[in-house]
Amino acid sequence: MYPPIQRKDRRLLDSPLCFLAVLHRGQRLPLLRRRDMQGKLIWTGPPDPIIPAMERVMGGVVPLVLGGLGLVLLYRLLQRLQQGATIQDTVVVITGASSGLGRECARVFHAAKARLVLCGRDRARLQDVVQELIATAADSQQQTYTPCMVIFDLSDTAEVVAMAAKEILSCYGHVDVLINNAGISHRGNILETHISVQKDVMDTNYFGPIALTQALLPSMVRRHSGHVVVISSVQGKIAIPYRSAYAASKHATQAYFDCLRAEMERYNIQVTVVSPGYIRTNLSLNAVTCDGSKYGVLDETTALGREPKDVAQVVLKAVHHRSKEILLAGPLPTLAIYIRTLWPALFFKVMASRARKEQKSKDE
Ligand SMILES: NC(=O)c1ccc[n+]([C@@H]2O[C@H](COP(=O)([O-])OP(=O)(O)OC[C@H]3O[C@@H](n4cnc5c(N)ncnc54)[C@H](OP(=O)(O)O)[C@@H]3O)[C@@H](O)[C@H]2O)c1
């Protein structure tokens, strides 16, 4: 009934993988090791009553695996539908919606049928985004809302930002989700960077977003509902040389929104800090240098970064799951974040060496 055990199978049969090994060698049923009448260990087939049972098990493995896969796919599909359901009809405000990650967030939240308020400094560029969203919805025959636009500069005074917040509230009467996405980066050494540049970056990345958040919070507090998302950066957790203004503004952002999360819990207002590594956008092109002029270079790290549409999906999920914090970084930056806390001396050495190397390549 059972083919004799081949010499080549012996080694495998003695290993814990014998079950798979025997199957792999083309025998349909596993062999058992048992003692014969003289007490010697021998390899035999399973006793008769076990055979049908084992055959049933073997016959059930393939359908079981396929069934499991099907369940996973179904779960994913349900999750997607549910995500759409939680975002549908909610009022979502996105700053910096004219470009990069903000533009992708506009796409994914619009596709999820949110009521969008898109913010930026340039009306024409925002209008382009709105036209594109309307066209996409028409192509896919989806019923979506036409986004509102509010034009303002986040680096303006807190009063101007508060006026913009009023305009935002007038679009739909309230805000469910505020995504503080707009931002600007910095390239340049500390010795040569004008203090006005440090202040400008801080205004756009920190004071503007917190002024907007504070102006919109009272209406969320009244409704005991709302969600504030901020796009920080890995550089909100570790500081990289020659980006002092950017890293400082993102560290401040992390701290402010951590405080906000704790203070808003009693009002049922969620706060999510998203800290991505490099994303393939115009951030480095638009970065400011020591004297405030445009850097205008697409850094290799940025060009090789994550796709903005993938990051936008993460933001959508974070809103759906009410995540408190999302770190979107590869293994190296993640390790660096841990080393900064657990072994700061090593982190400082690595950063100093990086600063030396960067300065040397600039000098050459
Ligand atoms: N790209 C990355 O590698 C990376 C990594 C981590 C985090 N982030 C963060 O992701 C966010 C989005 O940046 P991005 O990568 O998408 O860069 P981006 O393509 O340069 O987009 C930046 C957006 O911010 C807006 N903005 C800039 N200054 C503004 C101001 N003073 N007032 C109002 N809006 C202003 C811009 O709008 P205008 O049309 O008005 O210029 C633009 O829509 C930023 O907070 C950035 O720090 C980016």
The ligand as an ORCA input file, in Angstrom:
! r2SCAN-3c Opt
* xyz 0 1
  N       8.317     65.998      0.105
  C       8.902     65.455      1.150
  O       9.954     64.824      1.027
  C       8.276     65.607      2.502
  C       8.732     64.786      3.550
  C       8.166     64.909      4.801
  C       7.170     65.845      5.020
  N       6.748     66.634      3.997
  C       5.700     67.643      4.281
  O       4.620     67.452      3.395
  C       3.907     68.694      3.290
  C       3.545     68.951      1.838
  O       4.713     69.277      1.105
  P       4.984     68.714     -0.370
  O       6.049     67.718     -0.229
  O       3.729     68.332     -1.014
  O       5.647     70.008     -1.059
  P       5.155     70.935     -2.251
  O       4.851     70.144     -3.455
  O       6.187     72.013     -2.361
  O       3.802     71.561     -1.721
  C       3.780     72.522     -0.706
  C       2.398     73.145     -0.613
  O       2.404     74.087      0.473
  C       1.843     75.318      0.015
  N       2.450     76.454      0.682
  C       3.774     76.742      0.780
  N       3.945     77.866      1.451
  C       2.697     78.331      1.780
  C       2.215     79.460      2.476
  N       3.041     80.403      2.977
  N       0.890     79.618      2.624
  C       0.035     78.719      2.126
  N       0.419     77.610      1.451
  C       1.747     77.434      1.294
  C       2.130     75.341     -1.473
  O       1.117     76.117     -2.091
  P       1.391     77.304     -3.151
  O       0.704     76.882     -4.384
  O       0.750     78.465     -2.522
  O       2.887     77.441     -3.304
  C       1.997     73.887     -1.878
  O       0.667     73.574     -2.169
  C       4.799     69.749      3.920
  O       4.332     70.070      5.203
  C       6.140     69.073      4.039
  O       6.914     69.575      5.096
  C       7.260     66.526      2.749
*
